[in-house]
Amino acid sequence: MSAKQLIILAHGGAGSDNAHSDGTDHACNIGLELMQSKTPVLEVACRAVEILEDDPRFNAGTGSRKRSDGSVRMDAACMNSENRFGAVSSIEHIKNPIHVARHVADSEYRLLTGEDAHQYAIELGFEKVDMTRIDSNAPGTDTVGAVVFDGTQFAAALSTGGTGGSRPGRVGDVPLIGCGLYAGEHGAVAATGHGESITLNLTAYRTYAMLEQGIAPQEALETALSWFEDVQDIGLLIVSRKALAGGSNRSMAWSTLTEK
Ligand code: GLY
């Protein structure tokens, strides 16, 4: 693989229907076009995730699952290989939480949460949207995400509506650095699946550490999947300077596009 190759991978979440890969194809197409016009990788990853947030078949943004009390709270995060990271957790009434996380990455903070994250978004000019009116019943899907490489820099982005029916207050892996995502000079990783297990395994950072050791993405993927029991859904996208890999122990809509 040439060091100058443009690469993007996007997933619709562990458990998402493989037949919905037209959605992840669309995210990759837009992302590749942006890279062709020299858009920075962090923007590219966030724009790809925005497209997935706007697709109600996936559990993020518009398709976010409701918690046990009927409310919708969302988490999102982004990171690039220049050590820029931003996240929001338990944000509500915002159509695209990934772009709020992107603003946090440019701020003096790394993670904003709850009503205060919502207020931050409103101050930035984001529109308030009543997400609870959206009836999202697609079963068993999880976090959406993307990883990007423009030949120089890496980035990863994630967004989720969390676990449907969960107790209010629960937060999963997505806004926790090194759990759901990680990006560094050797590659980028975006995970999806059972948030508590992804967090306990420090999944994204330990997967990234394998890339740092020179382990190929496919081998790193297989090793990372082996950390999880069959009852715990898990999926990963990985890109390094040498190769890429994606897979899940469930069905998972995912796509990749590359261009020299
Ligand atoms: N993987 C997303 C969550 O568990 O919240």
Residues whose N, C-alpha, C, O or C-beta is under 5 A from the ligand:
A	BS01	LIG	D142 T143 T160 G162 T163 G172 D173 T192 G193 H194 G195 E196
